[in-house]
Amino acid sequence: MNSLLNKTGIKERTLYNLRHTFASHMISNIQNGIDILWVSKILGHKDLSITLQIYAKYIKEDDDTRFTKLNKIGTIIGII
């Protein structure tokens, strides 16, 4: 495996890093119809608030739009 990584120039990463790459990519695509609750469940988070605390910074929108959507999500699931 290391020789393949060396030949391709890809740095070795831990499997845990792949989890964060997946999550941040999925969260950054919320505006394309990705269900954030599904992402939270896939990650095994106890509730959506944990996912939002960690990954909300990857939502590609202006702050006002982001806060409006996060408040709406929080209201729907009962955390706000």
N, CA and C atoms as an extended XYZ file, in Angstrom:
240
Properties=species:S:1:pos:R:3:atomname:S:1:resname:S:1:resid:I:1 pbc="F F F"
N         0.822       -1.192        0.000 N   MET     1
C         0.000        0.000        0.000 CA  MET     1
C         0.866        1.257        0.000 C   MET     1
N         1.913        1.278        0.835 N   ASN     2
C         2.765        2.465        0.898 CA  ASN     2
C         3.455        2.739       -0.426 C   ASN     2
N         3.862        1.681       -1.135 N   SER     3
C         4.517        1.915       -2.421 CA  SER     3
C         3.545        2.525       -3.427 C   SER     3
N         2.283        2.109       -3.372 N   LEU     4
C         1.272        2.689       -4.257 CA  LEU     4
C         1.062        4.159       -3.928 C   LEU     4
N         0.994        4.481       -2.644 N   LEU     5
C         0.845        5.871       -2.235 CA  LEU     5
C         2.055        6.698       -2.663 C   LEU     5
N         3.235        6.148       -2.494 N   ASN     6
C         4.452        6.861       -2.907 CA  ASN     6
C         4.460        7.113       -4.404 C   ASN     6
N         4.065        6.127       -5.195 N   LYS     7
C         4.058        6.274       -6.653 CA  LYS     7
C         3.060        7.334       -7.115 C   LYS     7
N         1.936        7.431       -6.424 N   THR     8
C         0.907        8.394       -6.827 CA  THR     8
C         1.077        9.755       -6.179 C   THR     8
N         1.941        9.818       -5.165 N   GLY     9
C         2.150       11.093       -4.480 CA  GLY     9
C         1.057       11.429       -3.482 C   GLY     9
N         0.202       10.452       -3.170 N   ILE    10
C        -0.866       10.670       -2.205 CA  ILE    10
C        -0.325       10.431       -0.803 C   ILE    10
N        -0.583       11.376        0.090 N   LYS    11
C        -0.127       11.223        1.469 CA  LYS    11
C        -1.002       10.215        2.194 C   LYS    11
N        -0.388        9.428        3.065 N   GLU    12
C        -1.141        8.459        3.860 CA  GLU    12
C        -2.023        9.203        4.854 C   GLU    12
N        -3.242        8.755        4.973 N   ARG    13
C        -4.206        9.343        5.897 CA  ARG    13
C        -4.818        8.246        6.752 C   ARG    13
N        -5.247        8.636        7.931 N   THR    14
C        -5.956        7.668        8.764 CA  THR    14
C        -7.393        7.560        8.272 C   THR    14
N        -8.030        6.461        8.588 N   LEU    15
C        -9.420        6.264        8.185 CA  LEU    15
C       -10.317        7.334        8.798 C   LEU    15
N        -9.971        7.795        9.979 N   TYR    16
C       -10.760        8.829       10.645 CA  TYR    16
C       -10.790       10.120        9.827 C   TYR    16
N        -9.698       10.437        9.136 N   ASN    17
C        -9.680       11.623        8.279 CA  ASN    17
C       -10.687       11.498        7.144 C   ASN    17
N       -10.868       10.287        6.642 N   LEU    18
C       -11.852       10.058        5.578 CA  LEU    18
C       -13.254       10.399        6.073 C   LEU    18
N       -13.530       10.094        7.313 N   ARG    19
C       -14.831       10.409        7.912 CA  ARG    19
C       -15.089       11.913        7.857 C   ARG    19
N       -14.099       12.711        8.246 N   HIS    20
C       -14.261       14.166        8.217 CA  HIS    20
C       -14.366       14.689        6.794 C   HIS    20
N       -13.622       14.103        5.876 N   THR    21
C       -13.715       14.508        4.469 CA  THR    21
C       -15.117       14.245        3.949 C   THR    21
N       -15.643       13.047        4.218 N   PHE    22
C       -16.999       12.697        3.806 CA  PHE    22
C       -18.009       13.675        4.398 C   PHE    22
N       -17.937       13.880        5.710 N   ALA    23
C       -18.910       14.733        6.386 CA  ALA    23
C       -18.863       16.169        5.878 C   ALA    23
N       -17.675       16.731        5.755 N   SER    24
C       -17.584       18.123        5.303 CA  SER    24
C       -18.047       18.267        3.866 C   SER    24
N       -17.777       17.271        3.031 N   HIS    25
C       -18.255       17.320        1.645 CA  HIS    25
C       -19.778       17.254        1.603 C   HIS    25
N       -20.364       16.352        2.377 N   MET    26
C       -21.814       16.220        2.391 CA  MET    26
C       -22.475       17.484        2.935 C   MET    26
N       -21.953       18.013        4.012 N   ILE    27
C       -22.514       19.217        4.619 CA  ILE    27
C       -22.396       20.409        3.670 C   ILE    27
N       -21.305       20.486        2.937 N   SER    28
C       -21.131       21.608        2.010 CA  SER    28
C       -22.108       21.530        0.843 C   SER    28
N       -22.771       20.402        0.662 N   ASN    29
C       -23.729       20.235       -0.431 CA  ASN    29
C       -25.178       20.237        0.039 C   ASN    29
N       -25.447       20.796        1.193 N   ILE    30
C       -26.821       20.853        1.705 CA  ILE    30
C       -27.731       21.581        0.726 C   ILE    30
N       -27.233       22.656        0.139 N   GLN    31
C       -28.069       23.417       -0.789 CA  GLN    31
C       -28.413       22.615       -2.040 C   GLN    31
N       -27.731       21.490       -2.265 N   ASN    32
C       -28.033       20.625       -3.408 CA  ASN    32
C       -28.959       19.474       -3.032 C   ASN    32
N       -29.607       19.581       -1.881 N   GLY    33
C       -30.592       18.588       -1.495 CA  GLY    33
C       -30.106       17.499       -0.549 C   GLY    33
N       -28.880       17.622       -0.042 N   ILE    34
C       -28.375       16.638        0.915 CA  ILE    34
C       -29.120       16.829        2.237 C   ILE    34
N       -29.594       15.751        2.821 N   ASP    35
C       -30.334       15.789        4.080 CA  ASP    35
C       -29.350       15.740        5.245 C   ASP    35
N       -29.243       16.840        5.975 N   ILE    36
C       -28.276       16.927        7.066 CA  ILE    36
C       -28.591       15.936        8.187 C   ILE    36
N       -29.858       15.625        8.401 N   LEU    37
C       -30.219       14.641        9.420 CA  LEU    37
C       -29.692       13.261        9.037 C   LEU    37
N       -29.759       12.924        7.745 N   TRP    38
C       -29.205       11.658        7.253 CA  TRP    38
C       -27.700       11.618        7.495 C   TRP    38
N       -27.010       12.710        7.188 N   VAL    39
C       -25.557       12.773        7.396 CA  VAL    39
C       -25.240       12.557        8.877 C   VAL    39
N       -26.004       13.209        9.748 N   SER    40
C       -25.799       13.064       11.180 CA  SER    40
C       -25.963       11.611       11.627 C   SER    40
N       -26.979       10.945       11.109 N   LYS    41
C       -27.204        9.540       11.471 CA  LYS    41
C       -26.094        8.647       10.932 C   LYS    41
N       -25.643        8.904        9.703 N   ILE    42
C       -24.562        8.117        9.112 CA  ILE    42
C       -23.288        8.245        9.947 C   ILE    42
N       -23.052        9.446       10.466 N   LEU    43
C       -21.863        9.685       11.284 CA  LEU    43
C       -21.998        9.094       12.680 C   LEU    43
N       -23.215        8.708       13.057 N   GLY    44
C       -23.428        8.111       14.366 CA  GLY    44
C       -23.524        9.114       15.494 C   GLY    44
N       -23.823       10.365       15.149 N   HIS    45
C       -23.958       11.381       16.182 CA  HIS    45
C       -25.257       11.174       16.954 C   HIS    45
N       -25.217       11.462       18.235 N   LYS    46
C       -26.370       11.294       19.120 CA  LYS    46
C       -27.558       12.128       18.651 C   LYS    46
N       -27.274       13.337       18.211 N   ASP    47
C       -28.333       14.187       17.670 CA  ASP    47
C       -27.726       15.184       16.680 C   ASP    47
N       -28.597       15.881       15.982 N   LEU    48
C       -28.176       16.789       14.922 CA  LEU    48
C       -27.322       17.941       15.439 C   LEU    48
N       -27.537       18.354       16.673 N   SER    49
C       -26.781       19.497       17.197 CA  SER    49
C       -25.280       19.220       17.216 C   SER    49
N       -24.889       17.984       17.448 N   ILE    50
C       -23.464       17.626       17.439 CA  ILE    50
C       -22.895       17.821       16.037 C   ILE    50
N       -23.617       17.335       15.045 N   THR    51
C       -23.181       17.480       13.651 CA  THR    51
C       -23.050       18.958       13.294 C   THR    51
N       -24.036       19.751       13.672 N   LEU    52
C       -24.011       21.176       13.343 CA  LEU    52
C       -22.872       21.899       14.045 C   LEU    52
N       -22.584       21.535       15.294 N   GLN    53
C       -21.494       22.177       16.026 CA  GLN    53
C       -20.155       21.949       15.326 C   GLN    53
N       -19.973       20.759       14.787 N   ILE    54
C       -18.691       20.404       14.184 CA  ILE    54
C       -18.580       20.884       12.739 C   ILE    54
N       -19.658       20.737       11.967 N   TYR    55
C       -19.558       20.906       10.518 CA  TYR    55
C       -20.302       22.100        9.928 C   TYR    55
N       -20.985       22.904       10.717 N   ALA    56
C       -21.744       24.025       10.169 CA  ALA    56
C       -20.858       24.995        9.390 C   ALA    56
N       -19.597       25.076        9.746 N   LYS    57
C       -18.690       26.002        9.054 CA  LYS    57
C       -18.495       25.643        7.582 C   LYS    57
N       -18.872       24.398        7.200 N   TYR    58
C       -18.705       23.970        5.816 CA  TYR    58
C       -19.912       24.271        4.945 C   TYR    58
N       -20.980       24.801        5.536 N   ILE    59
C       -22.159       25.161        4.742 CA  ILE    59
C       -21.821       26.426        3.970 C   ILE    59
N       -21.848       26.341        2.648 N   LYS    60
C       -21.400       27.441        1.795 CA  LYS    60
C       -22.549       28.415        1.505 C   LYS    60
N       -22.807       29.273        2.446 N   GLU    61
C       -23.832       30.299        2.291 CA  GLU    61
C       -23.408       31.494        3.121 C   GLU    61
N       -24.072       32.614        2.876 N   ASP    62
C       -23.782       33.757        3.724 CA  ASP    62
C       -24.344       33.478        5.118 C   ASP    62
N       -23.832       34.176        6.102 N   ASP    63
C       -24.198       33.903        7.490 CA  ASP    63
C       -25.693       34.037        7.757 C   ASP    63
N       -26.352       35.053        7.197 N   ASP    64
C       -27.783       35.232        7.452 CA  ASP    64
C       -28.594       34.042        6.945 C   ASP    64
N       -28.293       33.584        5.735 N   THR    65
C       -28.987       32.431        5.167 CA  THR    65
C       -28.692       31.187        5.981 C   THR    65
N       -27.442       31.003        6.372 N   ARG    66
C       -27.040       29.837        7.166 CA  ARG    66
C       -27.780       29.809        8.502 C   ARG    66
N       -27.811       30.941        9.216 N   PHE    67
C       -28.477       30.976       10.516 CA  PHE    67
C       -29.979       30.759       10.384 C   PHE    67
N       -30.578       31.290        9.338 N   THR    68
C       -32.005       31.080        9.107 CA  THR    68
C       -32.294       29.595        8.916 C   THR    68
N       -31.500       28.919        8.094 N   LYS    69
C       -31.702       27.490        7.859 CA  LYS    69
C       -31.421       26.668        9.103 C   LYS    69
N       -30.355       26.997        9.839 N   LEU    70
C       -30.034       26.258       11.054 CA  LEU    70
C       -31.134       26.424       12.098 C   LEU    70
N       -31.693       27.637       12.218 N   ASN    71
C       -32.795       27.851       13.150 CA  ASN    71
C       -34.024       27.056       12.742 C   ASN    71
N       -34.292       27.011       11.438 N   LYS    72
C       -35.440       26.249       10.956 CA  LYS    72
C       -35.248       24.759       11.258 C   LYS    72
N       -34.052       24.243       11.015 N   ILE    73
C       -33.757       22.834       11.314 CA  ILE    73
C       -33.916       22.587       12.813 C   ILE    73
N       -33.369       23.483       13.633 N   GLY    74
C       -33.460       23.333       15.081 CA  GLY    74
C       -34.890       23.367       15.575 C   GLY    74
N       -35.705       24.216       14.982 N   THR    75
C       -37.126       24.298       15.360 CA  THR    75
C       -37.854       23.013       14.987 C   THR    75
N       -37.561       22.497       13.800 N   ILE    76
C       -38.227       21.277       13.332 CA  ILE    76
C       -37.914       20.095       14.238 C   ILE    76
N       -36.659       19.963       14.649 N   ILE    77
C       -36.296       18.792       15.450 CA  ILE    77
C       -36.404       19.055       16.949 C   ILE    77
N       -36.785       20.274       17.314 N   GLY    78
C       -37.066       20.573       18.712 CA  GLY    78
C       -35.883       20.918       19.586 C   GLY    78
N       -34.764       21.418       18.996 N   ILE    79
C       -33.635       21.802       19.843 CA  ILE    79
C       -33.565       23.301       20.058 C   ILE    79
N       -34.446       24.034       19.378 N   ILE    80
C       -34.475       25.503       19.563 CA  ILE    80
C       -35.854       25.894       20.055 C   ILE    80
